[in-house]
């Protein structure tokens, strides 16, 4: 019972640490209308003027999808590493309990498989990009 209570506290603290470390990136991603960015300033007391009044992205669809894929792959990698660490903790605190040790081993196996699948997705994405652009035959 003590182990279960410690695991609940560990996962709660891990969730809070990850949440508070990721939250500032969402806040910084927002456009602050009070800032003046170089050529985006107009003559009205340095007020912020958008070149695109609707706030839509100005990149190509390929760039937007590529950035989304890179974000998803990075989140996938972080989750794979966190799963591997949690499985290692399960294995370390098993203290002779075969069921818990097997759960830790299975978690490690599936975390490694998940990271390999994620990395292969990145390699496939780069290969398709190189083939579609015709830049290199060896990507």
C-alpha positions, 0 to 999 in steps of 0.5 A: 500500500505504501508503494501505491501511495508513493507512486501516486505522489510521484506521478502527480508531482511529475505531471505538475513539473511537466505542466509548469515547464510547458505552460510558459511556451504557450504563453510566449507563443501568443502575439502581444499587441503591445510590443513593437517588432521592427518594421511592424511599428507604425507612426501611431506612437509605436503601436503594433501593426500586423502586416496580415490583419487577420493574423493568419500564418504566412508560410506555405502549407508544407511549412505549416504541416512540417512544423506541426509534425516536428512538434508532434515528434518532439512531444512523442519523443518526450513521452517515450523517454518519460515512459521509459523512466517510469518503467525503470522506476517500476522495475527498481521498486518491484522489490522481488514482486515478479508482476511489477518487475514484468510490468516494468520490463514490458513498459521499457520494451514498448517505450523503446519500440515507440521511440523507434517508431517515432524516429522512423517516422522522422526518417520517412518524412525526411526521405519523402521530402527529399524525393519530392523536392528532387534534391538528393537521391540519398536524402 
